[in-house]
């Protein structure tokens, strides 16, 4: 039996997209901050290593949060981050479009 396909990421282009700011937090952590947007259940943060890396989800938060410190990065490397908001509708997360990606070098 083949593995079932994960459900496709559902996008609602009307959901607000937060903007993202990055700050160095010590030598190998990134302080990720974003603006609160209304009418959403939470936020999902993506990171990739270098311009050719692939995006992965590094944090999913509730709407109550507007910052998170990512201690995953390594010194001497460049990372890109992006964020989207999500709303849970009938138990399914529906996502906003992605924010513009932001670059930070450690």
N, CA, C and O atoms as a GROMACS GRO file, in nm:
protein
  424
    1UNK      N    1   0.084  -0.120   0.000
    1UNK     CA    2   0.000   0.000   0.000
    1UNK      C    3   0.088   0.125   0.000
    1UNK      O    4   0.175   0.139   0.086
    2UNK      N    5   0.067   0.215  -0.094
    2UNK     CA    6   0.144   0.340  -0.089
    2UNK      C    7   0.101   0.425   0.030
    2UNK      O    8  -0.014   0.416   0.074
    3UNK      N    9   0.192   0.506   0.081
    3UNK     CA   10   0.159   0.598   0.190
    3UNK      C   11   0.054   0.697   0.142
    3UNK      O   12   0.061   0.743   0.028
    4UNK      N   13  -0.044   0.731   0.227
    4UNK     CA   14  -0.139   0.833   0.183
    4UNK      C   15  -0.069   0.967   0.167
    4UNK      O   16   0.020   1.001   0.245
    5UNK      N   17  -0.110   1.042   0.066
    5UNK     CA   18  -0.053   1.176   0.044
    5UNK      C   19  -0.096   1.266   0.160
    5UNK      O   20  -0.211   1.261   0.202
    6UNK      N   21  -0.004   1.348   0.212
    6UNK     CA   22  -0.050   1.445   0.312
    6UNK      C   23  -0.147   1.543   0.245
    6UNK      O   24  -0.135   1.570   0.126
    7UNK      N   25  -0.242   1.595   0.322
    7UNK     CA   26  -0.336   1.688   0.259
    7UNK      C   27  -0.262   1.811   0.206
    7UNK      O   28  -0.167   1.859   0.267
    8UNK      N   29  -0.307   1.859   0.092
    8UNK     CA   30  -0.244   1.977   0.034
    8UNK      C   31  -0.262   2.096   0.128
    8UNK      O   32  -0.363   2.108   0.197
    9UNK      N   33  -0.162   2.182   0.129
    9UNK     CA   34  -0.168   2.302   0.211
    9UNK      C   35  -0.278   2.392   0.157
    9UNK      O   36  -0.274   2.435   0.042
   10UNK      N   37  -0.376   2.420   0.241
   10UNK     CA   38  -0.487   2.503   0.197
   10UNK      C   39  -0.455   2.649   0.223
   10UNK      O   40  -0.417   2.687   0.334
   11UNK      N   41  -0.470   2.731   0.119
   11UNK     CA   42  -0.435   2.873   0.128
   11UNK      C   43  -0.559   2.958   0.107
   11UNK      O   44  -0.637   2.935   0.014
   12UNK      N   45  -0.576   3.056   0.194
   12UNK     CA   46  -0.680   3.157   0.179
   12UNK      C   47  -0.610   3.291   0.158
   12UNK      O   48  -0.556   3.349   0.252
   13UNK      N   49  -0.612   3.339   0.035
   13UNK     CA   50  -0.542   3.462   0.001
   13UNK      C   51  -0.595   3.584   0.073
   13UNK      O   52  -0.533   3.690   0.068
   14UNK      N   53  -0.710   3.572   0.139
   14UNK     CA   54  -0.765   3.686   0.213
   14UNK      C   55  -0.713   3.696   0.356
   14UNK      O   56  -0.732   3.799   0.421
   15UNK      N   57  -0.648   3.591   0.405
   15UNK     CA   58  -0.594   3.599   0.542
   15UNK      C   59  -0.478   3.698   0.544
   15UNK      O   60  -0.400   3.703   0.449
   16UNK      N   61  -0.466   3.778   0.650
   16UNK     CA   62  -0.359   3.877   0.654
   16UNK      C   63  -0.222   3.812   0.668
   16UNK      O   64  -0.206   3.709   0.735
   17UNK      N   65  -0.123   3.872   0.603
   17UNK     CA   66   0.014   3.822   0.605
   17UNK      C   67   0.096   3.910   0.700
   17UNK      O   68   0.108   4.030   0.676
   18UNK      N   69   0.152   3.854   0.807
   18UNK     CA   70   0.234   3.936   0.897
   18UNK      C   71   0.365   3.976   0.828
   18UNK      O   72   0.411   3.909   0.736
   19UNK      N   73   0.424   4.085   0.875
   19UNK     CA   74   0.559   4.117   0.830
   19UNK      C   75   0.657   4.072   0.936
   19UNK      O   76   0.621   4.060   1.054
   20UNK      N   77   0.779   4.048   0.894
   20UNK     CA   78   0.877   3.979   0.977
   20UNK      C   79   1.000   4.066   0.996
   20UNK      O   80   1.046   4.132   0.902
   21UNK      N   81   1.054   4.066   1.118
   21UNK     CA   82   1.182   4.132   1.147
   21UNK      C   83   1.272   4.031   1.217
   21UNK      O   84   1.226   3.952   1.299
   22UNK      N   85   1.401   4.036   1.185
   22UNK     CA   86   1.498   3.944   1.245
   22UNK      C   87   1.606   4.023   1.316
   22UNK      O   88   1.651   4.127   1.268
   23UNK      N   89   1.648   3.973   1.432
   23UNK     CA   90   1.754   4.036   1.510
   23UNK      C   91   1.847   3.926   1.560
   23UNK      O   92   1.802   3.816   1.592
   24UNK      N   93   1.976   3.956   1.568
   24UNK     CA   94   2.068   3.860   1.627
   24UNK      C   95   2.045   3.853   1.777
   24UNK      O   96   2.024   3.956   1.842
   25UNK      N   97   2.047   3.734   1.831
   25UNK     CA   98   2.032   3.713   1.975
   25UNK      C   99   2.151   3.629   2.019
   25UNK      O  100   2.145   3.506   2.020
   26UNK      N  101   2.260   3.696   2.057
   26UNK     CA  102   2.382   3.623   2.085
   26UNK      C  103   2.449   3.580   1.956
   26UNK      O  104   2.418   3.633   1.849
   27UNK      N  105   2.541   3.484   1.964
   27UNK     CA  106   2.623   3.450   1.847
   27UNK      C  107   2.555   3.348   1.757
   27UNK      O  108   2.590   3.340   1.639
   28UNK      N  109   2.460   3.272   1.807
   28UNK     CA  110   2.402   3.168   1.720
   28UNK      C  111   2.254   3.149   1.747
   28UNK      O  112   2.204   3.036   1.749
   29UNK      N  113   2.184   3.260   1.767
   29UNK     CA  114   2.038   3.252   1.777
   29UNK      C  115   1.979   3.373   1.707
   29UNK      O  116   2.042   3.478   1.697
   30UNK      N  117   1.858   3.356   1.658
   30UNK     CA  118   1.789   3.462   1.586
   30UNK      C  119   1.659   3.493   1.659
   30UNK      O  120   1.578   3.404   1.686
   31UNK      N  121   1.640   3.621   1.689
   31UNK     CA  122   1.516   3.668   1.750
   31UNK      C  123   1.422   3.705   1.636
   31UNK      O  124   1.444   3.803   1.565
   32UNK      N  125   1.317   3.624   1.619
   32UNK     CA  126   1.222   3.640   1.510
   32UNK      C  127   1.102   3.716   1.566
   32UNK      O  128   1.040   3.671   1.663
   33UNK      N  129   1.069   3.829   1.508
   33UNK     CA  130   0.956   3.910   1.557
   33UNK      C  131   0.863   3.943   1.442
   33UNK      O  132   0.906   3.963   1.328
   34UNK      N  133   0.734   3.948   1.473
   34UNK     CA  134   0.636   3.980   1.370
   34UNK      C  135   0.524   4.061   1.432
   34UNK      O  136   0.506   4.064   1.554
   35UNK      N  137   0.448   4.126   1.344
   35UNK     CA  138   0.334   4.205   1.389
   35UNK      C  139   0.215   4.113   1.410
   35UNK      O  140   0.198   4.015   1.337
   36UNK      N  141   0.133   4.144   1.508
   36UNK     CA  142   0.009   4.069   1.526
   36UNK      C  143  -0.089   4.109   1.415
   36UNK      O  144  -0.097   4.227   1.378
   37UNK      N  145  -0.161   4.013   1.362
   37UNK     CA  146  -0.267   4.042   1.266
   37UNK      C  147  -0.397   3.984   1.321
   37UNK      O  148  -0.395   3.885   1.395
   38UNK      N  149  -0.508   4.045   1.286
   38UNK     CA  150  -0.636   4.005   1.344
   38UNK      C  151  -0.701   3.888   1.272
   38UNK      O  152  -0.674   3.862   1.156
   39UNK      N  153  -0.787   3.820   1.345
   39UNK     CA  154  -0.872   3.718   1.284
   39UNK      C  155  -0.801   3.590   1.247
   39UNK      O  156  -0.848   3.516   1.160
   40UNK      N  157  -0.687   3.561   1.313
   40UNK     CA  158  -0.615   3.438   1.281
   40UNK      C  159  -0.598   3.353   1.407
   40UNK      O  160  -0.612   3.403   1.518
   41UNK      N  161  -0.569   3.225   1.388
   41UNK     CA  162  -0.548   3.134   1.500
   41UNK      C  163  -0.403   3.131   1.544
   41UNK      O  164  -0.373   3.100   1.659
   42UNK      N  165  -0.311   3.164   1.451
   42UNK     CA  166  -0.170   3.160   1.486
   42UNK      C  167  -0.082   3.187   1.366
   42UNK      O  168  -0.126   3.237   1.263
   43UNK      N  169   0.046   3.152   1.385
   43UNK     CA  170   0.149   3.184   1.286
   43UNK      C  171   0.238   3.062   1.264
   43UNK      O  172   0.257   2.980   1.353
   44UNK      N  173   0.293   3.054   1.144
   44UNK     CA  174   0.387   2.947   1.113
   44UNK      C  175   0.512   3.010   1.052
   44UNK      O  176   0.504   3.091   0.959
   45UNK      N  177   0.629   2.972   1.106
   45UNK     CA  178   0.756   3.031   1.067
   45UNK      C  179   0.837   2.926   0.993
   45UNK      O  180   0.846   2.810   1.035
   46UNK      N  181   0.896   2.968   0.881
   46UNK     CA  182   0.977   2.881   0.797
   46UNK      C  183   1.120   2.936   0.792
   46UNK      O  184   1.142   3.056   0.802
   47UNK      N  185   1.216   2.845   0.778
   47UNK     CA  186   1.356   2.884   0.768
   47UNK      C  187   1.423   2.800   0.660
   47UNK      O  188   1.389   2.684   0.640
   48UNK      N  189   1.518   2.862   0.591
   48UNK     CA  190   1.606   2.784   0.504
   48UNK      C  191   1.748   2.834   0.523
   48UNK      O  192   1.770   2.948   0.562
   49UNK      N  193   1.844   2.746   0.494
   49UNK     CA  194   1.986   2.778   0.508
   49UNK      C  195   2.040   2.816   0.372
   49UNK      O  196   2.040   2.735   0.279
   50UNK      N  197   2.087   2.941   0.359
   50UNK     CA  198   2.141   2.987   0.232
   50UNK      C  199   2.033   3.005   0.128
   50UNK      O  200   1.919   2.962   0.147
   51UNK      N  201   2.069   3.069   0.017
   51UNK     CA  202   1.967   3.101  -0.083
   51UNK      C  203   1.918   2.976  -0.155
   51UNK      O  204   1.807   2.976  -0.210
   52UNK      N  205   1.998   2.868  -0.156
   52UNK     CA  206   1.958   2.749  -0.230
   52UNK      C  207   1.900   2.641  -0.140
   52UNK      O  208   1.866   2.532  -0.187
   53UNK      N  209   1.886   2.669  -0.010
   53UNK     CA  210   1.830   2.569   0.080
   53UNK      C  211   1.681   2.549   0.055
   53UNK      O  212   1.621   2.622  -0.022
   54UNK      N  213   1.623   2.450   0.121
   54UNK     CA  214   1.479   2.430   0.106
   54UNK      C  215   1.410   2.474   0.236
   54UNK      O  216   1.465   2.458   0.345
   55UNK      N  217   1.291   2.529   0.222
   55UNK     CA  218   1.217   2.581   0.336
   55UNK      C  219   1.167   2.468   0.424
   55UNK      O  220   1.123   2.365   0.374
   56UNK      N  221   1.176   2.486   0.556
   56UNK     CA  222   1.110   2.393   0.647
   56UNK      C  223   1.043   2.473   0.758
   56UNK      O  224   1.086   2.583   0.793
   57UNK      N  225   0.938   2.414   0.813
   57UNK     CA  226   0.867   2.478   0.925
   57UNK      C  227   0.953   2.464   1.050
   57UNK      O  228   0.993   2.353   1.086
   58UNK      N  229   0.983   2.575   1.116
   58UNK     CA  230   1.062   2.568   1.239
   58UNK      C  231   0.980   2.603   1.362
   58UNK      O  232   1.022   2.574   1.473
   59UNK      N  233   0.863   2.665   1.344
   59UNK     CA  234   0.782   2.700   1.461
   59UNK      C  235   0.638   2.726   1.417
   59UNK      O  236   0.613   2.792   1.316
   60UNK      N  237   0.545   2.674   1.495
   60UNK     CA  238   0.404   2.708   1.480
   60UNK      C  239   0.357   2.761   1.615
   60UNK      O  240   0.372   2.693   1.717
   61UNK      N  241   0.301   2.880   1.618
   61UNK     CA  242   0.259   2.941   1.744
   61UNK      C  243   0.112   2.978   1.738
   61UNK      O  244   0.052   2.982   1.631
   62UNK      N  245   0.056   3.002   1.855
   62UNK     CA  246  -0.080   3.055   1.859
   62UNK      C  247  -0.077   3.205   1.831
   62UNK      O  248   0.029   3.266   1.824
   63UNK      N  249  -0.196   3.263   1.816
   63UNK     CA  250  -0.206   3.405   1.786
   63UNK      C  251  -0.152   3.493   1.898
   63UNK      O  252  -0.125   3.611   1.878
   64UNK      N  253  -0.135   3.435   2.018
   64UNK     CA  254  -0.091   3.515   2.133
   64UNK      C  255   0.056   3.555   2.124
   64UNK      O  256   0.100   3.642   2.200
   65UNK      N  257   0.131   3.495   2.033
   65UNK     CA  258   0.276   3.520   2.026
   65UNK      C  259   0.309   3.614   1.910
   65UNK      O  260   0.247   3.607   1.804
   66UNK      N  261   0.407   3.702   1.933
   66UNK     CA  262   0.459   3.786   1.824
   66UNK      C  263   0.611   3.782   1.818
   66UNK      O  264   0.672   3.864   1.750
   67UNK      N  265   0.672   3.687   1.889
   67UNK     CA  266   0.817   3.671   1.878
   67UNK      C  267   0.855   3.530   1.920
   67UNK      O  268   0.780   3.461   1.990
   68UNK      N  269   0.973   3.489   1.876
   68UNK     CA  270   1.025   3.356   1.907
   68UNK      C  271   1.175   3.361   1.884
   68UNK      O  272   1.220   3.419   1.785
   69UNK      N  273   1.253   3.300   1.973
   69UNK     CA  274   1.398   3.294   1.956
   69UNK      C  275   1.435   3.157   1.899
   69UNK      O  276   1.409   3.054   1.961
   70UNK      N  277   1.496   3.159   1.781
   70UNK     CA  278   1.537   3.037   1.712
   70UNK      C  279   1.682   3.009   1.749
   70UNK      O  280   1.772   3.082   1.708
   71UNK      N  281   1.704   2.902   1.825
   71UNK     CA  282   1.841   2.868   1.864
   71UNK      C  283   1.901   2.761   1.773
   71UNK      O  284   2.007   2.705   1.804
   72UNK      N  285   1.834   2.733   1.661
   72UNK     CA  286   1.884   2.631   1.569
   72UNK      C  287   1.999   2.673   1.480
   72UNK      O  288   2.081   2.588   1.444
   73UNK      N  289   2.008   2.802   1.441
   73UNK     CA  290   2.112   2.841   1.346
   73UNK      C  291   2.254   2.822   1.399
   73UNK      O  292   2.277   2.812   1.519
   74UNK      N  293   2.350   2.818   1.305
   74UNK     CA  294   2.492   2.805   1.338
   74UNK      C  295   2.564   2.934   1.302
   74UNK      O  296   2.528   3.002   1.205
   75UNK      N  297   2.665   2.968   1.380
   75UNK     CA  298   2.747   3.085   1.350
   75UNK      C  299   2.810   3.073   1.213
   75UNK      O  300   2.845   2.964   1.168
   76UNK      N  301   2.824   3.187   1.147
   76UNK     CA  302   2.895   3.189   1.020
   76UNK      C  303   2.811   3.150   0.900
   76UNK      O  304   2.865   3.133   0.790
   77UNK      N  305   2.682   3.134   0.918
   77UNK     CA  306   2.596   3.095   0.806
   77UNK      C  307   2.489   3.201   0.785
   77UNK      O  308   2.464   3.284   0.871
   78UNK      N  309   2.426   3.196   0.668
   78UNK     CA  310   2.319   3.289   0.633
   78UNK      C  311   2.188   3.210   0.626
   78UNK      O  312   2.183   3.100   0.573
   79UNK      N  313   2.084   3.270   0.681
   79UNK     CA  314   1.952   3.205   0.687
   79UNK      C  315   1.846   3.298   0.631
   79UNK      O  316   1.858   3.421   0.635
   80UNK      N  317   1.743   3.238   0.579
   80UNK     CA  318   1.626   3.312   0.533
   80UNK      C  319   1.506   3.265   0.614
   80UNK      O  320   1.493   3.147   0.646
   81UNK      N  321   1.418   3.360   0.645
   81UNK     CA  322   1.296   3.329   0.718
   81UNK      C  323   1.177   3.386   0.643
   81UNK      O  324   1.188   3.486   0.572
   82UNK      N  325   1.064   3.322   0.660
   82UNK     CA  326   0.936   3.377   0.616
   82UNK      C  327   0.829   3.330   0.712
   82UNK      O  328   0.850   3.237   0.790
   83UNK      N  329   0.715   3.395   0.706
   83UNK     CA  330   0.607   3.364   0.801
   83UNK      C  331   0.475   3.366   0.727
   83UNK      O  332   0.461   3.432   0.624
   84UNK      N  333   0.378   3.294   0.779
   84UNK     CA  334   0.241   3.309   0.733
   84UNK      C  335   0.151   3.299   0.856
   84UNK      O  336   0.192   3.251   0.961
   85UNK      N  337   0.030   3.346   0.841
   85UNK     CA  338  -0.069   3.325   0.946
   85UNK      C  339  -0.154   3.204   0.908
   85UNK      O  340  -0.154   3.159   0.793
   86UNK      N  341  -0.227   3.151   1.006
   86UNK     CA  342  -0.322   3.044   0.974
   86UNK      C  343  -0.447   3.061   1.059
   86UNK      O  344  -0.447   3.125   1.164
   87UNK      N  345  -0.552   3.001   1.009
   87UNK     CA  346  -0.680   2.999   1.080
   87UNK      C  347  -0.727   2.855   1.077
   87UNK      O  348  -0.724   2.790   0.972
   88UNK      N  349  -0.771   2.803   1.190
   88UNK     CA  350  -0.821   2.666   1.194
   88UNK      C  351  -0.970   2.669   1.163
   88UNK      O  352  -1.049   2.730   1.235
   89UNK      N  353  -1.007   2.601   1.055
   89UNK     CA  354  -1.146   2.598   1.008
   89UNK      C  355  -1.190   2.452   1.006
   89UNK      O  356  -1.135   2.373   0.930
   90UNK      N  357  -1.288   2.417   1.089
   90UNK     CA  358  -1.335   2.278   1.097
   90UNK      C  359  -1.220   2.181   1.118
   90UNK      O  360  -1.214   2.074   1.057
   91UNK      N  361  -1.127   2.220   1.207
   91UNK     CA  362  -1.017   2.131   1.241
   91UNK      C  363  -0.903   2.129   1.142
   91UNK      O  364  -0.805   2.057   1.162
   92UNK      N  365  -0.913   2.207   1.034
   92UNK     CA  366  -0.809   2.209   0.930
   92UNK      C  367  -0.743   2.347   0.931
   92UNK      O  368  -0.811   2.449   0.932
   93UNK      N  369  -0.609   2.349   0.929
   93UNK     CA  370  -0.539   2.478   0.920
   93UNK      C  371  -0.545   2.529   0.776
   93UNK      O  372  -0.510   2.459   0.681
   94UNK      N  373  -0.591   2.652   0.763
   94UNK     CA  374  -0.592   2.722   0.634
   94UNK      C  375  -0.493   2.837   0.648
   94UNK      O  376  -0.499   2.913   0.744
   95UNK      N  377  -0.400   2.850   0.552
   95UNK     CA  378  -0.286   2.940   0.566
   95UNK      C  379  -0.300   3.064   0.479
   95UNK      O  380  -0.366   3.063   0.375
   96UNK      N  381  -0.237   3.172   0.526
   96UNK     CA  382  -0.223   3.290   0.442
   96UNK      C  383  -0.112   3.264   0.339
   96UNK      O  384  -0.043   3.163   0.344
   97UNK      N  385  -0.099   3.358   0.248
   97UNK     CA  386   0.020   3.358   0.163
   97UNK      C  387   0.144   3.380   0.251
   97UNK      O  388   0.132   3.423   0.366
   98UNK      N  389   0.261   3.350   0.197
   98UNK     CA  390   0.386   3.371   0.270
   98UNK      C  391   0.424   3.518   0.269
   98UNK      O  392   0.394   3.591   0.175
   99UNK      N  393   0.491   3.560   0.376
   99UNK     CA  394   0.551   3.693   0.377
   99UNK      C  395   0.671   3.695   0.281
   99UNK      O  396   0.716   3.590   0.235
  100UNK      N  397   0.719   3.814   0.254
  100UNK     CA  398   0.848   3.828   0.188
  100UNK      C  399   0.954   3.763   0.276
  100UNK      O  400   0.948   3.774   0.399
  101UNK      N  401   1.050   3.695   0.215
  101UNK     CA  402   1.154   3.634   0.298
  101UNK      C  403   1.255   3.740   0.342
  101UNK      O  404   1.281   3.838   0.272
  102UNK      N  405   1.311   3.717   0.461
  102UNK     CA  406   1.407   3.809   0.521
  102UNK      C  407   1.535   3.730   0.549
  102UNK      O  408   1.530   3.615   0.593
  103UNK      N  409   1.650   3.794   0.521
  103UNK     CA  410   1.779   3.727   0.531
  103UNK      C  411   1.854   3.777   0.654
  103UNK      O  412   1.846   3.895   0.688
  104UNK      N  413   1.926   3.687   0.720
  104UNK     CA  414   2.013   3.727   0.830
  104UNK      C  415   2.139   3.643   0.826
  104UNK      O  416   2.134   3.522   0.801
  105UNK      N  417   2.252   3.706   0.852
  105UNK     CA  418   2.381   3.634   0.856
  105UNK      C  419   2.435   3.635   0.997
  105UNK      O  420   2.441   3.740   1.062
  106UNK      N  421   2.476   3.519   1.045
  106UNK     CA  422   2.525   3.507   1.181
  106UNK      C  423   2.678   3.515   1.183
  106UNK      O  424   2.739   3.506   1.290
   0.00000   0.00000   0.00000
